[in-house]
Amino acid sequence: MSEQAVKDPLHGVTLEQIVNSLVTHYGWEGLGLRIDIDCFNSHPSVKSSLKFLRKTPWARKKVENLYLNMKMNER
C-alpha cells in the first residue's frame, strides 16, 4: 500500500458510501441541517446528491469532512 493511501482516511471509500453512511446516521433532514444545500433539503435522493457533489468541489469537501467527523466520534 502506498504511503499516500495510508495517510488518506478516505482511501477506498466511494462518495456513494459516504452519502449512504451520512443518511443512515443523520437522515436527510439532519444532513440538510448540517450542510445546507438543496440536494439534501429539496426532494433528496442519493442519485441527485451524487450528481451535485461530483460537480461541486466545495460541497463535496463539506460532505467528506462531516463523514470524517462522524467516523472519529464513533471511536
PDB file of N, H, CA, C and O in Angstrom:
ATOM      1  N   MET A   1       0.847  -1.173   0.000  1.00  0.00           N
ATOM      2  CA  MET A   1       0.000   0.000   0.000  1.00  0.00           C
ATOM      3  C   MET A   1       0.894   1.238   0.000  1.00  0.00           C
ATOM      4  O   MET A   1       1.888   1.284   0.725  1.00  0.00           O
ATOM      5  N   SER A   2       0.550   2.230  -0.800  1.00  0.00           N
ATOM      6  H   SER A   2      -0.257   2.192  -1.389  1.00  0.00           H
ATOM      7  CA  SER A   2       1.386   3.422  -0.885  1.00  0.00           C
ATOM      8  C   SER A   2       1.251   4.268   0.377  1.00  0.00           C
ATOM      9  O   SER A   2       0.267   4.172   1.109  1.00  0.00           O
ATOM     10  N   GLU A   3       2.262   5.094   0.610  1.00  0.00           N
ATOM     11  H   GLU A   3       3.062   5.172   0.015  1.00  0.00           H
ATOM     12  CA  GLU A   3       2.264   5.960   1.793  1.00  0.00           C
ATOM     13  C   GLU A   3       1.090   6.937   1.753  1.00  0.00           C
ATOM     14  O   GLU A   3       0.498   7.240   2.789  1.00  0.00           O
ATOM     15  N   GLN A   4       0.754   7.428   0.563  1.00  0.00           N
ATOM     16  H   GLN A   4       1.235   7.181  -0.278  1.00  0.00           H
ATOM     17  CA  GLN A   4      -0.359   8.369   0.419  1.00  0.00           C
ATOM     18  C   GLN A   4      -1.685   7.702   0.786  1.00  0.00           C
ATOM     19  O   GLN A   4      -2.527   8.322   1.436  1.00  0.00           O
ATOM     20  N   ALA A   5      -1.878   6.462   0.381  1.00  0.00           N
ATOM     21  H   ALA A   5      -1.195   5.958  -0.147  1.00  0.00           H
ATOM     22  CA  ALA A   5      -3.109   5.741   0.694  1.00  0.00           C
ATOM     23  C   ALA A   5      -3.257   5.542   2.195  1.00  0.00           C
ATOM     24  O   ALA A   5      -4.368   5.595   2.722  1.00  0.00           O
ATOM     25  N   VAL A   6      -2.145   5.313   2.888  1.00  0.00           N
ATOM     26  H   VAL A   6      -1.242   5.270   2.460  1.00  0.00           H
ATOM     27  CA  VAL A   6      -2.184   5.115   4.325  1.00  0.00           C
ATOM     28  C   VAL A   6      -2.585   6.405   5.030  1.00  0.00           C
ATOM     29  O   VAL A   6      -3.306   6.363   6.027  1.00  0.00           O
ATOM     30  N   LYS A   7      -2.131   7.547   4.528  1.00  0.00           N
ATOM     31  H   LYS A   7      -1.545   7.581   3.719  1.00  0.00           H
ATOM     32  CA  LYS A   7      -2.418   8.842   5.138  1.00  0.00           C
ATOM     33  C   LYS A   7      -3.822   9.353   4.822  1.00  0.00           C
ATOM     34  O   LYS A   7      -4.355  10.166   5.578  1.00  0.00           O
ATOM     35  N   ASP A   8      -4.425   8.908   3.745  1.00  0.00           N
ATOM     36  H   ASP A   8      -3.992   8.248   3.131  1.00  0.00           H
ATOM     37  CA  ASP A   8      -5.734   9.396   3.324  1.00  0.00           C
ATOM     38  C   ASP A   8      -6.836   8.550   3.969  1.00  0.00           C
ATOM     39  O   ASP A   8      -7.022   7.393   3.593  1.00  0.00           O
ATOM     40  N   PRO A   9      -7.564   9.113   4.931  1.00  0.00           N
ATOM     41  CA  PRO A   9      -8.606   8.331   5.603  1.00  0.00           C
ATOM     42  C   PRO A   9      -9.798   7.988   4.704  1.00  0.00           C
ATOM     43  O   PRO A   9     -10.619   7.139   5.050  1.00  0.00           O
ATOM     44  N   LEU A  10      -9.883   8.648   3.556  1.00  0.00           N
ATOM     45  H   LEU A  10      -9.216   9.338   3.275  1.00  0.00           H
ATOM     46  CA  LEU A  10     -10.980   8.360   2.627  1.00  0.00           C
ATOM     47  C   LEU A  10     -10.575   7.379   1.526  1.00  0.00           C
ATOM     48  O   LEU A  10     -11.376   7.068   0.644  1.00  0.00           O
ATOM     49  N   HIS A  11      -9.343   6.897   1.578  1.00  0.00           N
ATOM     50  H   HIS A  11      -8.693   7.150   2.294  1.00  0.00           H
ATOM     51  CA  HIS A  11      -8.873   5.964   0.561  1.00  0.00           C
ATOM     52  C   HIS A  11      -9.753   4.715   0.553  1.00  0.00           C
ATOM     53  O   HIS A  11      -9.945   4.071   1.584  1.00  0.00           O
ATOM     54  N   GLY A  12     -10.283   4.384  -0.625  1.00  0.00           N
ATOM     55  H   GLY A  12     -10.127   4.907  -1.463  1.00  0.00           H
ATOM     56  CA  GLY A  12     -11.098   3.185  -0.776  1.00  0.00           C
ATOM     57  C   GLY A  12     -12.566   3.369  -0.428  1.00  0.00           C
ATOM     58  O   GLY A  12     -13.348   2.424  -0.531  1.00  0.00           O
ATOM     59  N   VAL A  13     -12.953   4.575  -0.016  1.00  0.00           N
ATOM     60  H   VAL A  13     -12.318   5.343   0.069  1.00  0.00           H
ATOM     61  CA  VAL A  13     -14.344   4.854   0.331  1.00  0.00           C
ATOM     62  C   VAL A  13     -14.943   5.692  -0.795  1.00  0.00           C
ATOM     63  O   VAL A  13     -14.439   6.772  -1.105  1.00  0.00           O
ATOM     64  N   THR A  14     -16.014   5.196  -1.402  1.00  0.00           N
ATOM     65  H   THR A  14     -16.424   4.319  -1.150  1.00  0.00           H
ATOM     66  CA  THR A  14     -16.622   5.924  -2.505  1.00  0.00           C
ATOM     67  C   THR A  14     -17.528   7.037  -1.985  1.00  0.00           C
ATOM     68  O   THR A  14     -17.974   7.009  -0.838  1.00  0.00           O
ATOM     69  N   LEU A  15     -17.788   8.001  -2.837  1.00  0.00           N
ATOM     70  H   LEU A  15     -17.426   8.024  -3.769  1.00  0.00           H
ATOM     71  CA  LEU A  15     -18.695   9.087  -2.475  1.00  0.00           C
ATOM     72  C   LEU A  15     -20.085   8.543  -2.163  1.00  0.00           C
ATOM     73  O   LEU A  15     -20.763   9.041  -1.263  1.00  0.00           O
ATOM     74  N   GLU A  16     -20.503   7.536  -2.893  1.00  0.00           N
ATOM     75  H   GLU A  16     -19.953   7.131  -3.623  1.00  0.00           H
ATOM     76  CA  GLU A  16     -21.805   6.910  -2.631  1.00  0.00           C
ATOM     77  C   GLU A  16     -21.841   6.283  -1.236  1.00  0.00           C
ATOM     78  O   GLU A  16     -22.844   6.403  -0.532  1.00  0.00           O
ATOM     79  N   GLN A  17     -20.773   5.624  -0.837  1.00  0.00           N
ATOM     80  H   GLN A  17     -19.959   5.526  -1.408  1.00  0.00           H
ATOM     81  CA  GLN A  17     -20.706   5.042   0.507  1.00  0.00           C
ATOM     82  C   GLN A  17     -20.764   6.135   1.575  1.00  0.00           C
ATOM     83  O   GLN A  17     -21.402   5.968   2.614  1.00  0.00           O
ATOM     84  N   ILE A  18     -20.097   7.243   1.310  1.00  0.00           N
ATOM     85  H   ILE A  18     -19.578   7.379   0.466  1.00  0.00           H
ATOM     86  CA  ILE A  18     -20.100   8.364   2.250  1.00  0.00           C
ATOM     87  C   ILE A  18     -21.510   8.911   2.413  1.00  0.00           C
ATOM     88  O   ILE A  18     -21.985   9.079   3.536  1.00  0.00           O
ATOM     89  N   VAL A  19     -22.180   9.189   1.304  1.00  0.00           N
ATOM     90  H   VAL A  19     -21.794   9.052   0.392  1.00  0.00           H
ATOM     91  CA  VAL A  19     -23.544   9.738   1.356  1.00  0.00           C
ATOM     92  C   VAL A  19     -24.483   8.758   2.053  1.00  0.00           C
ATOM     93  O   VAL A  19     -25.271   9.162   2.908  1.00  0.00           O
ATOM     94  N   ASN A  20     -24.411   7.490   1.702  1.00  0.00           N
ATOM     95  H   ASN A  20     -23.772   7.162   1.007  1.00  0.00           H
ATOM     96  CA  ASN A  20     -25.281   6.495   2.336  1.00  0.00           C
ATOM     97  C   ASN A  20     -25.036   6.399   3.842  1.00  0.00           C
ATOM     98  O   ASN A  20     -25.984   6.275   4.617  1.00  0.00           O
ATOM     99  N   SER A  21     -23.779   6.456   4.256  1.00  0.00           N
ATOM    100  H   SER A  21     -23.008   6.557   3.627  1.00  0.00           H
ATOM    101  CA  SER A  21     -23.462   6.412   5.685  1.00  0.00           C
ATOM    102  C   SER A  21     -24.017   7.630   6.417  1.00  0.00           C
ATOM    103  O   SER A  21     -24.568   7.505   7.511  1.00  0.00           O
ATOM    104  N   LEU A  22     -23.873   8.790   5.821  1.00  0.00           N
ATOM    105  H   LEU A  22     -23.426   8.891   4.933  1.00  0.00           H
ATOM    106  CA  LEU A  22     -24.379  10.013   6.436  1.00  0.00           C
ATOM    107  C   LEU A  22     -25.901  10.002   6.531  1.00  0.00           C
ATOM    108  O   LEU A  22     -26.463  10.419   7.544  1.00  0.00           O
ATOM    109  N   VAL A  23     -26.563   9.532   5.492  1.00  0.00           N
ATOM    110  H   VAL A  23     -26.107   9.193   4.669  1.00  0.00           H
ATOM    111  CA  VAL A  23     -28.027   9.460   5.506  1.00  0.00           C
ATOM    112  C   VAL A  23     -28.494   8.457   6.562  1.00  0.00           C
ATOM    113  O   VAL A  23     -29.472   8.707   7.267  1.00  0.00           O
ATOM    114  N   THR A  24     -27.810   7.344   6.669  1.00  0.00           N
ATOM    115  H   THR A  24     -27.016   7.141   6.097  1.00  0.00           H
ATOM    116  CA  THR A  24     -28.155   6.348   7.684  1.00  0.00           C
ATOM    117  C   THR A  24     -27.983   6.925   9.084  1.00  0.00           C
ATOM    118  O   THR A  24     -28.816   6.703   9.963  1.00  0.00           O
ATOM    119  N   HIS A  25     -26.912   7.656   9.280  1.00  0.00           N
ATOM    120  H   HIS A  25     -26.235   7.837   8.566  1.00  0.00           H
ATOM    121  CA  HIS A  25     -26.590   8.192  10.603  1.00  0.00           C
ATOM    122  C   HIS A  25     -27.463   9.401  10.978  1.00  0.00           C
ATOM    123  O   HIS A  25     -28.009   9.452  12.080  1.00  0.00           O
ATOM    124  N   TYR A  26     -27.594  10.364  10.068  1.00  0.00           N
ATOM    125  H   TYR A  26     -27.150  10.322   9.172  1.00  0.00           H
ATOM    126  CA  TYR A  26     -28.282  11.624  10.369  1.00  0.00           C
ATOM    127  C   TYR A  26     -29.692  11.717   9.791  1.00  0.00           C
ATOM    128  O   TYR A  26     -30.515  12.483  10.292  1.00  0.00           O
ATOM    129  N   GLY A  27     -29.981  10.944   8.737  1.00  0.00           N
ATOM    130  H   GLY A  27     -29.312  10.322   8.330  1.00  0.00           H
ATOM    131  CA  GLY A  27     -31.223  11.115   7.993  1.00  0.00           C
ATOM    132  C   GLY A  27     -31.081  12.312   7.066  1.00  0.00           C
ATOM    133  O   GLY A  27     -30.181  13.135   7.233  1.00  0.00           O
ATOM    134  N   TRP A  28     -31.972  12.403   6.090  1.00  0.00           N
ATOM    135  H   TRP A  28     -32.703  11.734   5.954  1.00  0.00           H
ATOM    136  CA  TRP A  28     -31.891  13.522   5.142  1.00  0.00           C
ATOM    137  C   TRP A  28     -32.075  14.865   5.841  1.00  0.00           C
ATOM    138  O   TRP A  28     -31.377  15.833   5.538  1.00  0.00           O
ATOM    139  N   GLU A  29     -33.018  14.914   6.775  1.00  0.00           N
ATOM    140  H   GLU A  29     -33.585  14.128   7.020  1.00  0.00           H
ATOM    141  CA  GLU A  29     -33.289  16.183   7.466  1.00  0.00           C
ATOM    142  C   GLU A  29     -32.073  16.620   8.283  1.00  0.00           C
ATOM    143  O   GLU A  29     -31.669  17.781   8.226  1.00  0.00           O
ATOM    144  N   GLY A  30     -31.504  15.713   9.024  1.00  0.00           N
ATOM    145  H   GLY A  30     -31.831  14.769   9.070  1.00  0.00           H
ATOM    146  CA  GLY A  30     -30.320  16.031   9.818  1.00  0.00           C
ATOM    147  C   GLY A  30     -29.128  16.407   8.962  1.00  0.00           C
ATOM    148  O   GLY A  30     -28.350  17.292   9.319  1.00  0.00           O
ATOM    149  N   LEU A  31     -28.987  15.740   7.841  1.00  0.00           N
ATOM    150  H   LEU A  31     -29.618  15.021   7.550  1.00  0.00           H
ATOM    151  CA  LEU A  31     -27.904  16.050   6.917  1.00  0.00           C
ATOM    152  C   LEU A  31     -28.094  17.444   6.333  1.00  0.00           C
ATOM    153  O   LEU A  31     -27.140  18.213   6.212  1.00  0.00           O
ATOM    154  N   GLY A  32     -29.333  17.762   5.974  1.00  0.00           N
ATOM    155  H   GLY A  32     -30.108  17.138   6.073  1.00  0.00           H
ATOM    156  CA  GLY A  32     -29.642  19.084   5.439  1.00  0.00           C
ATOM    157  C   GLY A  32     -29.437  20.196   6.456  1.00  0.00           C
ATOM    158  O   GLY A  32     -29.104  21.321   6.082  1.00  0.00           O
ATOM    159  N   LEU A  33     -29.632  19.898   7.732  1.00  0.00           N
ATOM    160  H   LEU A  33     -29.902  18.984   8.035  1.00  0.00           H
ATOM    161  CA  LEU A  33     -29.373  20.889   8.770  1.00  0.00           C
ATOM    162  C   LEU A  33     -27.875  21.130   8.946  1.00  0.00           C
ATOM    163  O   LEU A  33     -27.453  22.250   9.233  1.00  0.00           O
ATOM    164  N   ARG A  34     -27.085  20.093   8.777  1.00  0.00           N
ATOM    165  H   ARG A  34     -27.427  19.183   8.544  1.00  0.00           H
ATOM    166  CA  ARG A  34     -25.639  20.205   8.964  1.00  0.00           C
ATOM    167  C   ARG A  34     -24.940  20.803   7.751  1.00  0.00           C
ATOM    168  O   ARG A  34     -23.969  21.547   7.891  1.00  0.00           O
ATOM    169  N   ILE A  35     -25.437  20.478   6.558  1.00  0.00           N
ATOM    170  H   ILE A  35     -26.226  19.874   6.444  1.00  0.00           H
ATOM    171  CA  ILE A  35     -24.892  21.019   5.314  1.00  0.00           C
ATOM    172  C   ILE A  35     -26.084  21.524   4.503  1.00  0.00           C
ATOM    173  O   ILE A  35     -26.817  20.740   3.900  1.00  0.00           O
ATOM    174  N   ASP A  36     -26.263  22.827   4.497  1.00  0.00           N
ATOM    175  H   ASP A  36     -25.667  23.464   4.987  1.00  0.00           H
ATOM    176  CA  ASP A  36     -27.450  23.438   3.887  1.00  0.00           C
ATOM    177  C   ASP A  36     -27.285  23.588   2.374  1.00  0.00           C
ATOM    178  O   ASP A  36     -26.936  24.657   1.872  1.00  0.00           O
ATOM    179  N   ILE A  37     -27.547  22.485   1.662  1.00  0.00           N
ATOM    180  H   ILE A  37     -27.830  21.618   2.070  1.00  0.00           H
ATOM    181  CA  ILE A  37     -27.547  22.518   0.203  1.00  0.00           C
ATOM    182  C   ILE A  37     -28.826  21.845  -0.278  1.00  0.00           C
ATOM    183  O   ILE A  37     -29.341  20.929   0.364  1.00  0.00           O
ATOM    184  N   ASP A  38     -29.330  22.313  -1.415  1.00  0.00           N
ATOM    185  H   ASP A  38     -28.911  23.057  -1.936  1.00  0.00           H
ATOM    186  CA  ASP A  38     -30.622  21.859  -1.917  1.00  0.00           C
ATOM    187  C   ASP A  38     -30.720  20.355  -2.134  1.00  0.00           C
ATOM    188  O   ASP A  38     -31.786  19.770  -1.941  1.00  0.00           O
ATOM    189  N   CYS A  39     -29.619  19.722  -2.533  1.00  0.00           N
ATOM    190  H   CYS A  39     -28.753  20.197  -2.690  1.00  0.00           H
ATOM    191  CA  CYS A  39     -29.713  18.288  -2.823  1.00  0.00           C
ATOM    192  C   CYS A  39     -30.000  17.474  -1.561  1.00  0.00           C
ATOM    193  O   CYS A  39     -30.376  16.306  -1.656  1.00  0.00           O
ATOM    194  N   PHE A  40     -29.827  18.075  -0.377  1.00  0.00           N
ATOM    195  H   PHE A  40     -29.521  19.024  -0.299  1.00  0.00           H
ATOM    196  CA  PHE A  40     -30.179  17.411   0.879  1.00  0.00           C
ATOM    197  C   PHE A  40     -31.517  17.888   1.428  1.00  0.00           C
ATOM    198  O   PHE A  40     -32.128  17.202   2.248  1.00  0.00           O
ATOM    199  N   ASN A  41     -31.973  19.036   0.993  1.00  0.00           N
ATOM    200  H   ASN A  41     -31.478  19.593   0.327  1.00  0.00           H
ATOM    201  CA  ASN A  41     -33.171  19.643   1.571  1.00  0.00           C
ATOM    202  C   ASN A  41     -34.403  19.615   0.667  1.00  0.00           C
ATOM    203  O   ASN A  41     -35.529  19.656   1.164  1.00  0.00           O
ATOM    204  N   SER A  42     -34.212  19.547  -0.623  1.00  0.00           N
ATOM    205  H   SER A  42     -33.298  19.513  -1.026  1.00  0.00           H
ATOM    206  CA  SER A  42     -35.341  19.604  -1.552  1.00  0.00           C
ATOM    207  C   SER A  42     -35.411  18.319  -2.372  1.00  0.00           C
ATOM    208  O   SER A  42     -34.619  18.126  -3.294  1.00  0.00           O
ATOM    209  N   HIS A  43     -36.342  17.453  -2.045  1.00  0.00           N
ATOM    210  H   HIS A  43     -36.985  17.609  -1.296  1.00  0.00           H
ATOM    211  CA  HIS A  43     -36.514  16.156  -2.720  1.00  0.00           C
ATOM    212  C   HIS A  43     -35.201  15.381  -2.787  1.00  0.00           C
ATOM    213  O   HIS A  43     -34.732  15.052  -3.877  1.00  0.00           O
ATOM    214  N   PRO A  44     -34.604  15.088  -1.627  1.00  0.00           N
ATOM    215  CA  PRO A  44     -33.289  14.449  -1.622  1.00  0.00           C
ATOM    216  C   PRO A  44     -33.313  12.998  -2.106  1.00  0.00           C
ATOM    217  O   PRO A  44     -34.264  12.251  -1.871  1.00  0.00           O
ATOM    218  N   SER A  45     -32.250  12.639  -2.776  1.00  0.00           N
ATOM    219  H   SER A  45     -31.478  13.246  -2.967  1.00  0.00           H
ATOM    220  CA  SER A  45     -32.015  11.248  -3.152  1.00  0.00           C
ATOM    221  C   SER A  45     -30.517  11.065  -3.275  1.00  0.00           C
ATOM    222  O   SER A  45     -29.780  12.030  -3.478  1.00  0.00           O
ATOM    223  N   VAL A  46     -30.072   9.846  -3.156  1.00  0.00           N
ATOM    224  H   VAL A  46     -30.671   9.062  -2.991  1.00  0.00           H
ATOM    225  CA  VAL A  46     -28.651   9.560  -3.279  1.00  0.00           C
ATOM    226  C   VAL A  46     -28.188   9.933  -4.687  1.00  0.00           C
ATOM    227  O   VAL A  46     -27.131  10.542  -4.852  1.00  0.00           O
ATOM    228  N   LYS A  47     -28.961   9.576  -5.680  1.00  0.00           N
ATOM    229  H   LYS A  47     -29.819   9.081  -5.545  1.00  0.00           H
ATOM    230  CA  LYS A  47     -28.573   9.836  -7.070  1.00  0.00           C
ATOM    231  C   LYS A  47     -28.391  11.327  -7.345  1.00  0.00           C
ATOM    232  O   LYS A  47     -27.386  11.732  -7.930  1.00  0.00           O
ATOM    233  N   SER A  48     -29.356  12.143  -6.925  1.00  0.00           N
ATOM    234  H   SER A  48     -30.172  11.814  -6.450  1.00  0.00           H
ATOM    235  CA  SER A  48     -29.241  13.582  -7.188  1.00  0.00           C
ATOM    236  C   SER A  48     -28.114  14.199  -6.364  1.00  0.00           C
ATOM    237  O   SER A  48     -27.438  15.118  -6.827  1.00  0.00           O
ATOM    238  N   SER A  49     -27.910  13.701  -5.156  1.00  0.00           N
ATOM    239  H   SER A  49     -28.459  12.955  -4.780  1.00  0.00           H
ATOM    240  CA  SER A  49     -26.832  14.215  -4.317  1.00  0.00           C
ATOM    241  C   SER A  49     -25.472  13.907  -4.928  1.00  0.00           C
ATOM    242  O   SER A  49     -24.595  14.769  -4.962  1.00  0.00           O
ATOM    243  N   LEU A  50     -25.295  12.682  -5.411  1.00  0.00           N
ATOM    244  H   LEU A  50     -26.008  11.982  -5.384  1.00  0.00           H
ATOM    245  CA  LEU A  50     -24.030  12.300  -6.029  1.00  0.00           C
ATOM    246  C   LEU A  50     -23.742  13.148  -7.262  1.00  0.00           C
ATOM    247  O   LEU A  50     -22.611  13.584  -7.474  1.00  0.00           O
ATOM    248  N   LYS A  51     -24.762  13.375  -8.064  1.00  0.00           N
ATOM    249  H   LYS A  51     -25.681  13.020  -7.891  1.00  0.00           H
ATOM    250  CA  LYS A  51     -24.607  14.189  -9.274  1.00  0.00           C
ATOM    251  C   LYS A  51     -24.123  15.590  -8.910  1.00  0.00           C
ATOM    252  O   LYS A  51     -23.198  16.111  -9.533  1.00  0.00           O
ATOM    253  N   PHE A  52     -24.749  16.200  -7.903  1.00  0.00           N
ATOM    254  H   PHE A  52     -25.501  15.777  -7.398  1.00  0.00           H
ATOM    255  CA  PHE A  52     -24.366  17.549  -7.478  1.00  0.00           C
ATOM    256  C   PHE A  52     -22.974  17.554  -6.857  1.00  0.00           C
ATOM    257  O   PHE A  52     -22.151  18.403  -7.197  1.00  0.00           O
ATOM    258  N   LEU A  53     -22.702  16.622  -5.956  1.00  0.00           N
ATOM    259  H   LEU A  53     -23.371  15.932  -5.680  1.00  0.00           H
ATOM    260  CA  LEU A  53     -21.429  16.609  -5.242  1.00  0.00           C
ATOM    261  C   LEU A  53     -20.240  16.342  -6.165  1.00  0.00           C
ATOM    262  O   LEU A  53     -19.144  16.849  -5.926  1.00  0.00           O
ATOM    263  N   ARG A  54     -20.448  15.566  -7.196  1.00  0.00           N
ATOM    264  H   ARG A  54     -21.339  15.154  -7.390  1.00  0.00           H
ATOM    265  CA  ARG A  54     -19.355  15.281  -8.136  1.00  0.00           C
ATOM    266  C   ARG A  54     -18.991  16.519  -8.955  1.00  0.00           C
ATOM    267  O   ARG A  54     -17.866  16.628  -9.443  1.00  0.00           O
ATOM    268  N   LYS A  55     -19.933  17.450  -9.109  1.00  0.00           N
ATOM    269  H   LYS A  55     -20.846  17.362  -8.712  1.00  0.00           H
ATOM    270  CA  LYS A  55     -19.680  18.667  -9.884  1.00  0.00           C
ATOM    271  C   LYS A  55     -19.324  19.862  -9.013  1.00  0.00           C
ATOM    272  O   LYS A  55     -18.969  20.918  -9.537  1.00  0.00           O
ATOM    273  N   THR A  56     -19.411  19.721  -7.694  1.00  0.00           N
ATOM    274  H   THR A  56     -19.700  18.864  -7.267  1.00  0.00           H
ATOM    275  CA  THR A  56     -19.265  20.869  -6.806  1.00  0.00           C
ATOM    276  C   THR A  56     -18.237  20.555  -5.715  1.00  0.00           C
ATOM    277  O   THR A  56     -18.583  20.020  -4.661  1.00  0.00           O
ATOM    278  N   PRO A  57     -16.977  20.892  -5.977  1.00  0.00           N
ATOM    279  CA  PRO A  57     -15.907  20.528  -5.042  1.00  0.00           C
ATOM    280  C   PRO A  57     -16.088  21.058  -3.616  1.00  0.00           C
ATOM    281  O   PRO A  57     -15.773  20.342  -2.665  1.00  0.00           O
ATOM    282  N   TRP A  58     -16.578  22.271  -3.438  1.00  0.00           N
ATOM    283  H   TRP A  58     -16.833  22.853  -4.210  1.00  0.00           H
ATOM    284  CA  TRP A  58     -16.719  22.816  -2.083  1.00  0.00           C
ATOM    285  C   TRP A  58     -17.757  22.033  -1.289  1.00  0.00           C
ATOM    286  O   TRP A  58     -17.583  21.810  -0.091  1.00  0.00           O
ATOM    287  N   ALA A  59     -18.834  21.613  -1.948  1.00  0.00           N
ATOM    288  H   ALA A  59     -18.976  21.793  -2.922  1.00  0.00           H
ATOM    289  CA  ALA A  59     -19.874  20.841  -1.260  1.00  0.00           C
ATOM    290  C   ALA A  59     -19.364  19.433  -0.940  1.00  0.00           C
ATOM    291  O   ALA A  59     -19.622  18.900   0.139  1.00  0.00           O
ATOM    292  N   ARG A  60     -18.645  18.848  -1.880  1.00  0.00           N
ATOM    293  H   ARG A  60     -18.436  19.282  -2.756  1.00  0.00           H
ATOM    294  CA  ARG A  60     -18.080  17.513  -1.644  1.00  0.00           C
ATOM    295  C   ARG A  60     -17.136  17.542  -0.445  1.00  0.00           C
ATOM    296  O   ARG A  60     -17.145  16.619   0.370  1.00  0.00           O
ATOM    297  N   LYS A  61     -16.323  18.587  -0.330  1.00  0.00           N
ATOM    298  H   LYS A  61     -16.315  19.336  -0.992  1.00  0.00           H
ATOM    299  CA  LYS A  61     -15.391  18.707   0.783  1.00  0.00           C
ATOM    300  C   LYS A  61     -16.142  18.786   2.112  1.00  0.00           C
ATOM    301  O   LYS A  61     -15.714  18.186   3.098  1.00  0.00           O
ATOM    302  N   LYS A  62     -17.250  19.515   2.147  1.00  0.00           N
ATOM    303  H   LYS A  62     -17.597  20.002   1.346  1.00  0.00           H
ATOM    304  CA  LYS A  62     -18.052  19.601   3.370  1.00  0.00           C
ATOM    305  C   LYS A  62     -18.615  18.228   3.748  1.00  0.00           C
ATOM    306  O   LYS A  62     -18.625  17.857   4.921  1.00  0.00           O
ATOM    307  N   VAL A  63     -19.077  17.487   2.757  1.00  0.00           N
ATOM    308  H   VAL A  63     -19.069  17.789   1.804  1.00  0.00           H
ATOM    309  CA  VAL A  63     -19.630  16.150   2.991  1.00  0.00           C
ATOM    310  C   VAL A  63     -18.530  15.209   3.492  1.00  0.00           C
ATOM    311  O   VAL A  63     -18.744  14.448   4.436  1.00  0.00           O
ATOM    312  N   GLU A  64     -17.369  15.259   2.868  1.00  0.00           N
ATOM    313  H   GLU A  64     -17.194  15.876   2.101  1.00  0.00           H
ATOM    314  CA  GLU A  64     -16.260  14.407   3.291  1.00  0.00           C
ATOM    315  C   GLU A  64     -15.830  14.750   4.725  1.00  0.00           C
ATOM    316  O   GLU A  64     -15.551  13.852   5.519  1.00  0.00           O
ATOM    317  N   ASN A  65     -15.778  16.040   5.053  1.00  0.00           N
ATOM    318  H   ASN A  65     -16.005  16.769   4.408  1.00  0.00           H
ATOM    319  CA  ASN A  65     -15.392  16.442   6.407  1.00  0.00           C
ATOM    320  C   ASN A  65     -16.414  15.987   7.449  1.00  0.00           C
ATOM    321  O   ASN A  65     -16.044  15.540   8.534  1.00  0.00           O
ATOM    322  N   LEU A  66     -17.695  16.102   7.115  1.00  0.00           N
ATOM    323  H   LEU A  66     -17.996  16.465   6.233  1.00  0.00           H
ATOM    324  CA  LEU A  66     -18.734  15.634   8.036  1.00  0.00           C
ATOM    325  C   LEU A  66     -18.615  14.126   8.240  1.00  0.00           C
ATOM    326  O   LEU A  66     -18.761  13.638   9.361  1.00  0.00           O
ATOM    327  N   TYR A  67     -18.355  13.400   7.183  1.00  0.00           N
ATOM    328  H   TYR A  67     -18.236  13.796   6.272  1.00  0.00           H
ATOM    329  CA  TYR A  67     -18.177  11.947   7.270  1.00  0.00           C
ATOM    330  C   TYR A  67     -16.986  11.600   8.177  1.00  0.00           C
ATOM    331  O   TYR A  67     -17.089  10.721   9.034  1.00  0.00           O
ATOM    332  N   LEU A  68     -15.876  12.286   7.985  1.00  0.00           N
ATOM    333  H   LEU A  68     -15.793  12.999   7.289  1.00  0.00           H
ATOM    334  CA  LEU A  68     -14.698  12.027   8.812  1.00  0.00           C
ATOM    335  C   LEU A  68     -14.974  12.350  10.276  1.00  0.00           C
ATOM    336  O   LEU A  68     -14.555  11.603  11.161  1.00  0.00           O
ATOM    337  N   ASN A  69     -15.671  13.452  10.545  1.00  0.00           N
ATOM    338  H   ASN A  69     -16.011  14.059   9.826  1.00  0.00           H
ATOM    339  CA  ASN A  69     -16.026  13.797  11.927  1.00  0.00           C
ATOM    340  C   ASN A  69     -16.943  12.745  12.528  1.00  0.00           C
ATOM    341  O   ASN A  69     -16.779  12.375  13.690  1.00  0.00           O
ATOM    342  N   MET A  70     -17.907  12.256  11.753  1.00  0.00           N
ATOM    343  H   MET A  70     -18.040  12.556  10.809  1.00  0.00           H
ATOM    344  CA  MET A  70     -18.804  11.217  12.218  1.00  0.00           C
ATOM    345  C   MET A  70     -18.016   9.952  12.581  1.00  0.00           C
ATOM    346  O   MET A  70     -18.257   9.343  13.623  1.00  0.00           O
ATOM    347  N   LYS A  71     -17.084   9.567  11.724  1.00  0.00           N
ATOM    348  H   LYS A  71     -16.889  10.062  10.877  1.00  0.00           H
ATOM    349  CA  LYS A  71     -16.274   8.371  11.959  1.00  0.00           C
ATOM    350  C   LYS A  71     -15.383   8.543  13.195  1.00  0.00           C
ATOM    351  O   LYS A  71     -15.204   7.598  13.964  1.00  0.00           O
ATOM    352  N   MET A  72     -14.830   9.731  13.387  1.00  0.00           N
ATOM    353  H   MET A  72     -14.975  10.499  12.763  1.00  0.00           H
ATOM    354  CA  MET A  72     -13.971   9.990  14.553  1.00  0.00           C
ATOM    355  C   MET A  72     -14.782   9.900  15.839  1.00  0.00           C
ATOM    356  O   MET A  72     -14.275   9.419  16.853  1.00  0.00           O
ATOM    357  N   ASN A  73     -16.024  10.352  15.815  1.00  0.00           N
ATOM    358  H   ASN A  73     -16.435  10.743  14.991  1.00  0.00           H
ATOM    359  CA  ASN A  73     -16.881  10.323  17.005  1.00  0.00           C
ATOM    360  C   ASN A  73     -17.400   8.925  17.317  1.00  0.00           C
ATOM    361  O   ASN A  73     -17.839   8.665  18.437  1.00  0.00           O
ATOM    362  N   GLU A  74     -17.355   8.029  16.347  1.00  0.00           N
ATOM    363  H   GLU A  74     -16.998   8.240  15.437  1.00  0.00           H
ATOM    364  CA  GLU A  74     -17.786   6.649  16.571  1.00  0.00           C
ATOM    365  C   GLU A  74     -16.751   5.864  17.360  1.00  0.00           C
ATOM    366  O   GLU A  74     -17.070   4.822  17.933  1.00  0.00           O
ATOM    367  N   ARG A  75     -15.546   6.339  17.395  1.00  0.00           N
ATOM    368  H   ARG A  75     -15.288   7.185  16.929  1.00  0.00           H
ATOM    369  CA  ARG A  75     -14.467   5.612  18.076  1.00  0.00           C
ATOM    370  C   ARG A  75     -14.550   5.757  19.547  1.00  0.00           C
ATOM    371  O   ARG A  75     -13.718   5.209  20.269  1.00  0.00           O
TER     372      ARG A  75
END
